[in-house]
């Protein structure tokens, strides 16, 4: 599929869909819980459906409906899967799933699409082995296909969380180990996502000790209860609409967003404010009026998913913008630092690639044919760039947006964007 985008001025109100990160955590906690859990307003996307398929293979019963999904859990005893677990394009499902497999008294095999099979997991595999499980990559490179056998008994491990999902996986599994687990964390990227995991543990009355995100002790032998939780709107998805309004000088209202939530990508609001956008925050909505933007230096370590969208904003900011301290952006569905450099350069961006980010000066973007590289956030970012570029922009591999935001083009069009989709 391709997006065909022309310059547009946006207006109106957009209801942002539910958080992918919260939805996947909710599904897995439902799998591990006692009884029936209810997930209200979940995100329905290919990533969350991959997770749904995964927890079914581990023994959960899932009843998806329009407004809520019901998950009947395994009371902390997931089953041996009867087939290979294909996590599709979902890195979150893969990494969390590896921890869950370490609770299974039997073998689990994980794979995914071509991007997942290039995602490193060696640090997490080492920790599973140190805690009493068995985990290895079939190709010996730390990447899927991966085989895991439990059951972990606890103990002590040290993990460099180049992605926060390594640590999240261990924190979700450790309460169900037979003994206590100590996790030392000399490196942690994307800290807000771990805070999100801890907020779920708090809601579910799980005991743990956290010393400055560098040392965790989790007592074993705990149980997860069932729950009823409503999924908040996704700030990672909202970022594209925020940037779209900022670069087109438009006014938009985004609904469903809770600024008190733990999602790290809410920091995009503060970054765009610092760049000059006029933003007001309500109880469950955010309004933005695009204004002339100015450059700045922004540390994206906690919010790597925002790099594609913010690199577009930087193209329209006076001066030199530096997006820094985000080397893990190279380990996502694509090497997003390299890919955004290459694709925005096609449109005329004055952009330089650094090992840990991008340096971008104000540019006059011209529409052309670009590729989303089968990466949902890259495809959405390039579509947003097309809204403020001259001429016509064609974004290839646009079907990838279904991973996290299937309604992206529909909602963008509802806000008066000149965007069409072709097969």
C-alpha positions in Angstrom: 0.0 0.0 0.0 1.1 3.6 -0.6 0.1 6.9 0.9 -0.3 9.8 -1.5 -0.1 13.0 0.4 -0.4 16.7 -0.6 0.1 19.9 1.4 -2.7 20.4 3.9 -4.0 22.6 6.7 -5.6 20.4 9.4 -8.4 21.2 11.8 -10.9 19.5 14.0 -10.8 16.8 16.7 -9.1 13.4 16.6 -9.7 10.6 19.1 -6.4 8.8 19.6 -6.6 5.0 20.0 -5.4 3.0 23.0 -1.8 2.5 24.0 0.0 -0.4 22.4 2.4 -0.7 25.4 -0.4 -0.8 28.0 -2.6 -3.2 25.9 0.2 -5.8 25.5 1.1 -5.6 29.2 -2.6 -6.0 30.1 -2.9 -9.1 27.9 0.1 -10.7 29.5 -0.9 -9.9 33.0 -4.3 -11.4 32.1 -2.6 -14.6 30.9 -0.7 -14.8 34.2 -3.7 -13.9 36.5 -6.2 -15.8 38.4 -9.7 -15.8 36.8 -11.1 -13.4 34.2 -9.6 -10.0 33.5 -11.3 -7.3 31.5 -9.3 -4.9 29.3 -11.4 -1.9 28.3 -10.7 0.3 25.2 -7.7 -1.8 24.1 -5.7 -1.1 20.9 -6.7 -3.4 18.2 -3.7 -3.7 15.8 -1.5 -6.3 14.3 1.0 -6.0 17.2 -1.7 -6.5 19.9 -3.2 -9.4 17.9 0.2 -11.0 17.8 0.3 -10.8 21.5 -3.2 -12.1 21.8 -2.2 -15.1 19.7 0.9 -15.6 21.9 -1.0 -15.7 25.2 -3.5 -18.1 23.7 -0.7 -20.5 22.9 0.4 -20.2 26.6 -3.1 -21.3 27.7 -5.1 -18.1 28.1 -8.7 -17.9 26.8 -9.4 -14.6 25.1 -12.7 -13.1 24.1 -12.2 -9.9 22.0 -15.2 -7.6 21.6 -15.4 -4.0 20.4 -15.3 -2.2 23.7 -13.5 -4.7 25.9 -11.4 -7.9 25.7 -11.8 -10.6 28.3 -8.9 -12.8 29.3 -9.1 -15.9 31.4 -5.7 -16.6 32.8 -3.6 -19.6 33.8 -3.2 -18.7 37.5 0.5 -18.2 37.0 1.1 -21.6 35.3 1.3 -20.9 31.5 1.1 -24.0 29.3 3.6 -25.5 26.9 2.7 -24.0 23.5 1.4 -26.5 21.0 3.0 -24.6 18.1 5.8 -22.1 17.3 5.0 -18.6 18.6 5.1 -16.2 15.7 5.2 -12.6 17.2 4.8 -11.0 13.8 6.3 -7.5 13.9 5.9 -7.1 17.7 9.2 -6.7 19.5 7.3 -6.0 22.8 5.5 -9.3 22.5 8.7 -11.1 21.7 10.7 -9.8 24.6 8.0 -10.1 27.2 7.1 -13.5 25.8 10.6 -14.8 26.4 10.2 -14.0 30.1 6.8 -15.8 30.2 8.3 -18.8 28.4 10.9 -19.0 31.3 7.9 -19.8 33.6 6.9 -22.8 31.5 7.9 -26.3 32.4 8.7 -27.2 28.7 10.0 -25.8 25.5 8.8 -22.7 23.7 10.0 -21.6 20.2 9.7 -17.9 19.1 10.0 -16.4 15.6 8.6 -13.4 13.8 8.8 -11.5 10.6 12.1 -10.5 8.9 12.5 -7.4 11.2 11.9 -9.4 14.3 14.4 -12.0 13.2 17.0 -9.2 13.2 16.2 -7.9 16.7 18.9 -8.8 19.4 17.8 -10.5 22.6 21.2 -11.8 23.8 21.2 -9.9 27.1 17.7 -11.2 28.0 18.6 -14.8 27.1 21.7 -14.6 29.3 19.6 -13.4 32.3 17.1 -16.2 31.8 19.9 -18.7 31.8 21.4 -17.1 35.0 18.0 -17.4 36.7 17.6 -21.1 36.1 16.0 -21.3 32.7 17.4 -22.4 29.4 17.4 -19.9 26.5 19.3 -19.8 23.2 19.1 -18.5 19.6 19.0 -21.2 17.0 21.5 -19.3 14.8 23.7 -18.5 17.7 23.4 -14.7 17.1 21.1 -13.8 20.0 18.2 -13.2 17.5 15.1 -15.2 16.7 14.3 -17.9 16.2 14.8 -18.4 19.9 14.1 -21.4 22.1 13.3 -21.1 25.9 12.6 -23.6 28.6 11.7 -23.0 32.3 11.2 -22.9 35.0 13.3 -20.1 36.4 13.9 -20.5 40.1 15.2 -16.9 40.9 18.7 -15.9 41.8 20.7 -12.9 40.7 21.4 -11.4 37.3 22.9 -8.3 35.8 21.4 -7.0 32.6 22.2 -4.0 30.3 18.8 -3.0 29.2 19.6 -1.5 25.8 15.9 -1.8 25.3 13.7 -1.4 28.4 11.7 -4.5 27.3 14.5 -6.7 28.6 14.0 -5.4 32.1 10.2 -5.4 31.7 10.2 -9.0 30.8 12.2 -10.0 33.9 10.1 -7.9 36.2 6.9 -9.4 34.9 8.1 -13.0 35.2 10.1 -12.8 38.5 7.2 -12.6 40.9 6.2 -16.2 39.7 9.6 -17.7 40.1 10.0 -20.1 43.0 12.6 -18.0 44.8 13.6 -14.3 45.1 15.2 -12.5 42.1 17.8 -9.8 42.2 18.2 -7.8 39.0 21.2 -5.4 38.7 20.8 -2.8 35.9 24.0 -1.0 34.9 22.4 0.4 31.8 18.8 1.4 31.3 17.4 3.0 28.2 13.7 4.1 27.9 13.1 4.4 31.6 9.5 5.5 31.3 8.5 2.1 29.9 9.9 0.4 33.0 7.9 2.9 35.1 4.8 1.8 33.2 5.5 -1.9 34.1 6.0 -1.0 37.7 2.8 0.9 37.8 1.0 -2.3 36.6 2.8 -4.3 39.3 1.6 -1.7 41.9 -2.0 -2.0 40.7 -1.8 -5.8 41.0 -0.3 -5.6 44.5 3.0 -7.2 43.5 5.8 -6.7 46.0 9.3 -5.6 44.8 12.1 -3.3 45.9 13.4 -0.7 43.4 16.6 1.2 44.2 16.8 4.0 41.6 16.1 1.7 38.7 19.6 0.2 39.2 18.8 -2.7 41.6 15.6 -4.6 41.9 14.6 -7.4 44.4 11.5 -9.3 43.6 10.2 -11.9 46.0 9.1 -15.1 44.3 6.1 -17.2 44.9 3.6 -14.4 44.3 0.3 -14.5 42.4 -1.3 -12.2 39.9 -5.0 -11.3 40.5 -7.5 -10.7 37.8 -8.3 -7.1 37.1 -10.5 -4.6 35.1 -8.5 -1.8 33.5 -9.2 0.8 30.9 -6.4 1.4 28.4 -5.4 5.1 28.0 -4.8 6.7 24.6 -1.4 6.3 23.0 1.0 9.2 23.2 3.3 7.5 20.7 0.5 7.6 18.1 -0.5 11.1 19.2 3.0 12.4 18.4 2.3 12.2 14.7 -0.8 14.4 14.9 1.0 16.8 17.2 3.9 17.2 14.8 1.5 17.4 11.8 -0.3 20.4 13.4 3.0 22.0 14.4 4.6 21.8 10.9 1.4 22.9 9.0 0.5 25.7 11.3 -2.8 24.0 12.1 -5.1 23.7 15.1 -6.0 20.2 16.3 -7.6 18.8 19.5 -6.5 15.2 20.4 -8.9 13.4 22.8 -8.4 10.5 25.1 -4.9 11.5 26.3 -4.2 11.4 30.0 -1.1 13.5 30.8 -0.8 11.9 34.3 -0.1 8.4 32.7 3.3 6.9 32.7 3.8 6.9 29.0 7.2 8.5 28.1 6.1 9.9 24.8 4.0 12.6 26.4 7.4 14.4 26.6 6.8 15.2 22.9 4.3 17.8 24.1 6.9 19.5 26.1 9.4 19.3 23.2 7.0 20.9 20.8 6.2 23.6 23.4 9.9 24.4 23.6 10.1 24.6 19.9 7.3 27.2 19.8 4.0 25.3 19.4 1.0 26.6 21.4 -0.3 23.7 23.4 -3.0 23.5 26.1 -3.5 20.3 28.2 -7.0 19.4 29.5 -8.2 16.6 31.6 -8.3 14.0 28.8 -7.4 16.1 25.8 -4.6 18.2 24.3 -5.1 21.1 21.9 -2.2 22.4 19.7 -1.9 25.4 17.5 1.1 25.3 15.1 3.4 28.4 15.3 6.8 29.2 13.8 9.2 26.6 15.2 12.7 27.1 16.6 15.5 24.6 16.9 16.9 23.0 20.1 18.8 20.1 21.5 16.6 17.2 22.8 17.6 14.1 24.6 15.4 11.2 23.3 16.9 8.4 25.3 13.6 7.9 27.2 11.4 8.2 24.1 13.1 6.6 21.1 9.8 6.0 19.2 9.5 9.8 18.9 12.6 10.2 16.7 10.9 9.7 13.3 8.2 12.3 14.1 10.5 14.8 15.8 13.0 14.6 12.9 10.2 15.9 10.7 9.4 18.7 13.1 13.1 19.7 13.1 13.0 20.2 9.3 10.7 23.1 9.8 12.5 24.7 12.8 14.7 27.8 12.5 18.3 26.9 13.3 19.9 23.6 14.0 18.1 20.9 15.9 20.0 18.0 17.6 18.1 14.8 18.5 20.6 13.0 20.8 21.4 10.1 23.1 19.1 7.7 21.4 21.4 4.9 19.9 18.8 2.3 20.6 16.7 3.8 17.8 19.0 1.8 15.5 17.6 -1.4 17.1 13.9 -1.0 16.3 12.0 -2.3 13.3 14.6 -0.5 11.3 17.7 1.5 12.0 15.5 4.6 12.4 18.5 7.0 12.6 19.8 5.8 9.2 16.4 5.4 7.6 15.1 8.9 8.6 18.4 10.4 7.4 18.1 8.7 4.0 14.4 9.2 3.4 14.2 12.9 4.5 17.3 13.6 2.5 15.4 12.5 -0.6 12.9 15.3 0.2 15.6 17.8 0.5 16.3 17.8 4.2 19.5 19.3 5.5 20.2 16.4 7.8 23.3 14.6 9.2 23.5 11.2 10.9 25.3 10.8 14.2 26.0 7.6 16.1 23.4 8.4 18.6 20.9 10.6 16.7 20.4 13.3 14.1 21.4 16.9 13.4 18.9 18.7 11.3 18.7 22.3 10.0 15.7 24.1 8.6 14.9 22.7 5.2 12.5 23.2 2.3 11.0 19.8 1.7 9.7 18.8 -1.7 7.4 15.9 -2.2 8.8 12.8 -3.9 8.6 9.0 -3.7 9.9 7.8 -0.3 9.9 4.4 1.4 8.5 3.6 4.9 10.9 0.6 4.9 8.1 -1.6 6.3 8.4 0.4 9.6 5.1 1.9 10.9 6.6 4.9 12.6 8.8 5.8 9.6 5.8 5.5 7.2 3.7 7.8 9.5 6.5 10.3 9.9 7.0 10.6 6.1 3.3 11.1 5.6 3.4 13.9 8.1 6.4 15.4 6.2 4.3 15.3 3.0 1.6 17.4 4.6 4.1 20.4 4.8 6.2 19.6 1.8 5.6 21.1 -1.6 4.1 18.9 -4.3 3.1 15.3 -4.0 4.6 12.8 -1.6 4.2 9.1 -2.1 5.0 6.8 0.8 5.7 3.2 0.0 5.1 0.2 2.4 2.3 2.3 4.1 0.5 -0.9 5.1 3.0 -1.2 8.0 1.0 1.4 10.0 -1.4 -1.5 10.9 1.2 -2.6 13.4 0.2 0.1 15.9 -2.2 2.6 14.2 -4.5 1.0 11.6 -6.8 4.0 11.5 -3.9 6.5 11.0 -4.9 7.5 7.4 -8.6 7.6 8.2 -8.1 9.9 11.2 -5.7 12.1 9.3 -8.2 12.5 6.5 -10.9 13.3 9.0 -8.8 16.2 10.2 -8.8 17.6 6.6 -5.5 16.1 5.4 -5.2 15.5 1.7 -4.1 11.8 2.0 -5.3 8.8 0.0 -4.3 5.2 0.0 -3.6 3.0 -2.9 -3.0 -0.8 -3.0 
